[in-house]
Amino acid sequence: MRTTISAVAAGLTVLTASLAAPAAAFASDGAATKALHLRKGLTLKIPSSWKVDDSRKDWLRVITGSCPAKGTDTYGFRDSGCHSFWIMGPKAIDIGHELFQKYTPDGPFYPATDVGPCPVKKNLFIHRTTLAEKGLRQVGPGHKAYYRDWAGTCGTMTSGKVRARYNQREWYLPTSKILVIDQWRTPGLSTILRNATWN
């Protein structure tokens, strides 16, 4: 019995350490991170392995893993399968709702007039989104963002059956005109934003 309890305790210790490791890695000042300088003096410290696509100023994309659409004509906000998050500026915010209306936190960022492709699964389409969580979240000292978590479902164009699910998390700073959008529950992103700095 004592051996079983010790084994369970050891397992819990390893699990706790492995869960804490990503947050510690993002918070560390070691060589594993790099500074990402954004508009209005906002700076994020991100892992060095993440790639920043700043080819479109107001549609900055941070690629955090596999991105099969990169380099193809489908690459962009409405592609599928690219592990990443977006940092939008004023021009993107101005057309961020359906029918290209100005973005507000009242609905998910969705600059389109048609049914969008599923962000997490190729050949599926977004069926519906519902508000899962809302509130204010810290983005560096002295700045709070409107936070929204939109739970989305995906399926085929012809069937109502749910084939995939995703969450679109959004941090909106209206005064600074910055909108962060994450469709992959990027590990450590909440901590990175909370620990951001402003110059």
One Martini backbone bead per residue (centre of mass of N, CA, C, O) as a GRO file, in nm:
protein
  199
    1MET     BB    1   0.059   0.063  -0.022
    2ARG     BB    2   0.301   0.253   0.013
    3THR     BB    3   0.403   0.219  -0.280
    4THR     BB    4   0.151   0.333  -0.420
    5ILE     BB    5   0.152   0.612  -0.291
    6SER     BB    6   0.436   0.690  -0.391
    7ALA     BB    7   0.374   0.661  -0.694
    8VAL     BB    8   0.148   0.870  -0.705
    9ALA     BB    9   0.311   1.110  -0.596
   10ALA     BB   10   0.524   1.103  -0.819
   11GLY     BB   11   0.327   1.143  -1.054
   12LEU     BB   12   0.218   1.421  -0.957
   13THR     BB   13   0.488   1.566  -0.966
   14VAL     BB   14   0.538   1.532  -1.269
   15LEU     BB   15   0.275   1.662  -1.367
   16THR     BB   16   0.316   1.939  -1.235
   17ALA     BB   17   0.584   2.003  -1.377
   18SER     BB   18   0.479   1.978  -1.674
   19LEU     BB   19   0.260   2.204  -1.646
   20ALA     BB   20   0.465   2.436  -1.549
   21ALA     BB   21   0.683   2.458  -1.772
   22PRO     BB   22   0.555   2.646  -1.989
   23ALA     BB   23   0.521   2.895  -1.806
   24ALA     BB   24   0.819   2.918  -1.729
   25ALA     BB   25   0.931   2.951  -2.015
   26PHE     BB   26   0.774   3.222  -2.077
   27ALA     BB   27   0.890   3.378  -1.811
   28SER     BB   28   1.164   3.371  -1.891
   29ASP     BB   29   1.508   3.521  -1.955
   30GLY     BB   30   1.612   3.347  -2.158
   31ALA     BB   31   1.716   3.230  -2.481
   32ALA     BB   32   1.408   3.117  -2.547
   33THR     BB   33   1.357   3.422  -2.610
   34LYS     BB   34   1.167   3.699  -2.761
   35ALA     BB   35   1.103   4.011  -2.888
   36LEU     BB   36   0.778   4.170  -2.948
   37HIS     BB   37   0.716   4.454  -3.132
   38LEU     BB   38   0.453   4.687  -3.102
   39ARG     BB   39   0.215   4.886  -3.088
   40LYS     BB   40   0.228   5.139  -2.848
   41GLY     BB   41   0.474   4.970  -2.690
   42LEU     BB   42   0.423   4.673  -2.722
   43THR     BB   43   0.566   4.384  -2.544
   44LEU     BB   44   0.660   4.053  -2.622
   45LYS     BB   45   0.748   3.734  -2.481
   46ILE     BB   46   0.872   3.484  -2.694
   47PRO     BB   47   0.944   3.214  -2.840
   48SER     BB   48   1.201   3.154  -3.064
   49SER     BB   49   1.035   2.938  -3.246
   50TRP     BB   50   0.861   3.156  -3.325
   51LYS     BB   51   0.695   3.297  -3.606
   52VAL     BB   52   0.700   3.614  -3.776
   53ASP     BB   53   0.433   3.770  -3.966
   54ASP     BB   54   0.484   4.115  -4.100
   55SER     BB   55   0.372   4.175  -4.401
   56ARG     BB   56   0.107   4.276  -4.241
   57LYS     BB   57   0.071   4.511  -4.019
   58ASP     BB   58  -0.255   4.452  -3.930
   59TRP     BB   59  -0.169   4.113  -3.977
   60LEU     BB   60  -0.020   3.971  -3.748
   61ARG     BB   61   0.169   3.659  -3.733
   62VAL     BB   62   0.202   3.381  -3.503
   63ILE     BB   63   0.394   3.097  -3.544
   64THR     BB   64   0.380   2.786  -3.336
   65GLY     BB   65   0.374   2.572  -3.584
   66SER     BB   66   0.206   2.422  -3.791
   67CYS     BB   67   0.184   2.547  -4.161
   68PRO     BB   68   0.055   2.441  -4.454
   69ALA     BB   69  -0.035   2.730  -4.589
   70LYS     BB   70   0.235   2.826  -4.622
   71GLY     BB   71   0.284   2.953  -4.951
   72THR     BB   72  -0.011   2.974  -5.024
   73ASP     BB   73  -0.329   3.089  -5.145
   74THR     BB   74  -0.469   3.021  -4.842
   75TYR     BB   75  -0.315   3.216  -4.685
   76GLY     BB   76  -0.472   3.324  -4.379
   77PHE     BB   77  -0.735   3.383  -4.180
   78ARG     BB   78  -0.895   3.151  -4.378
   79ASP     BB   79  -0.743   2.910  -4.279
   80SER     BB   80  -0.616   2.572  -4.226
   81GLY     BB   81  -0.391   2.446  -3.968
   82CYS     BB   82  -0.254   2.709  -3.844
   83HIS     BB   83  -0.044   2.750  -3.591
   84SER     BB   84  -0.175   3.043  -3.432
   85PHE     BB   85  -0.164   3.405  -3.399
   86TRP     BB   86  -0.313   3.731  -3.376
   87ILE     BB   87  -0.225   4.087  -3.457
   88MET     BB   88  -0.431   4.356  -3.466
   89GLY     BB   89  -0.515   4.644  -3.630
   90PRO     BB   90  -0.706   4.901  -3.745
   91LYS     BB   91  -0.777   4.781  -4.031
   92ALA     BB   92  -0.890   4.512  -3.921
   93ILE     BB   93  -1.097   4.626  -3.716
   94ASP     BB   94  -1.273   4.789  -3.932
   95ILE     BB   95  -1.347   4.470  -4.069
   96GLY     BB   96  -1.421   4.239  -3.824
   97HIS     BB   97  -1.708   4.196  -3.935
   98GLU     BB   98  -1.965   4.114  -4.072
   99LEU     BB   99  -1.967   4.289  -4.367
  100PHE     BB  100  -1.722   4.474  -4.276
  101GLN     BB  101  -1.744   4.562  -3.995
  102LYS     BB  102  -1.677   4.686  -3.705
  103TYR     BB  103  -1.522   4.590  -3.436
  104THR     BB  104  -1.653   4.409  -3.153
  105PRO     BB  105  -1.713   4.222  -2.853
  106ASP     BB  106  -2.010   4.113  -2.948
  107GLY     BB  107  -1.827   3.954  -3.162
  108PRO     BB  108  -1.659   3.774  -3.366
  109PHE     BB  109  -1.402   3.763  -3.560
  110TYR     BB  110  -1.545   3.819  -3.910
  111PRO     BB  111  -1.422   3.892  -4.229
  112ALA     BB  112  -1.728   3.838  -4.386
  113THR     BB  113  -2.007   3.693  -4.612
  114ASP     BB  114  -1.953   3.393  -4.544
  115VAL     BB  115  -1.868   3.078  -4.504
  116GLY     BB  116  -1.629   2.957  -4.302
  117PRO     BB  117  -1.353   2.807  -4.244
  118CYS     BB  118  -1.206   2.582  -4.056
  119PRO     BB  119  -0.928   2.637  -3.856
  120VAL     BB  120  -0.874   2.308  -3.759
  121LYS     BB  121  -1.023   2.188  -4.037
  122LYS     BB  122  -1.014   2.063  -4.328
  123ASN     BB  123  -1.314   2.077  -4.521
  124LEU     BB  124  -1.450   2.265  -4.321
  125PHE     BB  125  -1.715   2.449  -4.146
  126ILE     BB  126  -1.865   2.697  -3.996
  127HIS     BB  127  -2.150   2.698  -3.789
  128ARG     BB  128  -2.099   2.798  -3.476
  129THR     BB  129  -2.112   3.059  -3.218
  130THR     BB  130  -2.036   3.090  -2.865
  131LEU     BB  131  -2.034   3.226  -2.556
  132ALA     BB  132  -1.808   3.118  -2.293
  133GLU     BB  133  -1.639   3.395  -2.227
  134LYS     BB  134  -1.602   3.691  -2.007
  135GLY     BB  135  -1.393   3.996  -1.971
  136LEU     BB  136  -1.103   4.092  -1.802
  137ARG     BB  137  -0.757   4.141  -1.913
  138GLN     BB  138  -0.429   4.143  -1.867
  139VAL     BB  139  -0.190   4.374  -2.048
  140GLY     BB  140  -0.003   4.453  -1.865
  141PRO     BB  141   0.056   4.736  -1.716
  142GLY     BB  142  -0.243   4.930  -1.713
  143HIS     BB  143  -0.390   4.696  -1.899
  144LYS     BB  144  -0.717   4.620  -2.027
  145ALA     BB  145  -0.899   4.362  -2.175
  146TYR     BB  146  -1.128   4.245  -2.380
  147TYR     BB  147  -1.263   3.927  -2.313
  148ARG     BB  148  -1.305   3.644  -2.543
  149ASP     BB  149  -1.484   3.319  -2.573
  150TRP     BB  150  -1.537   3.134  -2.867
  151ALA     BB  151  -1.745   2.870  -2.943
  152GLY     BB  152  -1.684   2.632  -3.203
  153THR     BB  153  -1.825   2.480  -3.496
  154CYS     BB  154  -1.783   2.199  -3.729
  155GLY     BB  155  -1.862   2.116  -4.080
  156THR     BB  156  -2.037   2.054  -4.329
  157MET     BB  157  -2.243   2.194  -4.570
  158THR     BB  158  -2.475   1.943  -4.545
  159SER     BB  159  -2.416   1.902  -4.234
  160GLY     BB  160  -2.495   1.927  -3.877
  161LYS     BB  161  -2.255   1.776  -3.795
  162VAL     BB  162  -2.007   1.752  -3.562
  163ARG     BB  163  -1.640   1.749  -3.642
  164ALA     BB  164  -1.552   2.020  -3.485
  165ARG     BB  165  -1.358   2.215  -3.245
  166TYR     BB  166  -1.332   2.557  -3.115
  167ASN     BB  167  -1.144   2.847  -2.993
  168GLN     BB  168  -1.195   3.206  -2.981
  169ARG     BB  169  -0.964   3.419  -2.865
  170GLU     BB  170  -1.001   3.762  -2.722
  171TRP     BB  171  -0.803   4.069  -2.717
  172TYR     BB  172  -0.918   4.405  -2.644
  173LEU     BB  173  -0.766   4.735  -2.730
  174PRO     BB  174  -0.914   5.025  -2.811
  175THR     BB  175  -0.704   5.253  -2.761
  176SER     BB  176  -0.461   5.087  -2.913
  177LYS     BB  177  -0.563   4.908  -3.146
  178ILE     BB  178  -0.579   4.595  -3.028
  179LEU     BB  179  -0.599   4.246  -3.154
  180VAL     BB  180  -0.619   3.928  -3.013
  181ILE     BB  181  -0.606   3.603  -3.189
  182ASP     BB  182  -0.709   3.266  -3.077
  183GLN     BB  183  -0.759   2.919  -3.225
  184TRP     BB  184  -0.540   2.719  -3.024
  185ARG     BB  185  -0.474   2.748  -2.732
  186THR     BB  186  -0.209   2.880  -2.670
  187PRO     BB  187   0.047   2.809  -2.491
  188GLY     BB  188   0.102   3.086  -2.268
  189LEU     BB  189  -0.047   3.345  -2.376
  190SER     BB  190  -0.174   3.467  -2.124
  191THR     BB  191   0.101   3.514  -1.984
  192ILE     BB  192   0.233   3.690  -2.197
  193LEU     BB  193   0.022   3.920  -2.177
  194ARG     BB  194   0.042   3.975  -1.872
  195ASN     BB  195   0.379   4.020  -1.914
  196ALA     BB  196   0.375   4.264  -2.054
  197THR     BB  197   0.500   4.562  -2.213
  198TRP     BB  198   0.532   4.927  -2.186
  199ASN     BB  199   0.669   5.237  -2.353
   0.00000   0.00000   0.00000
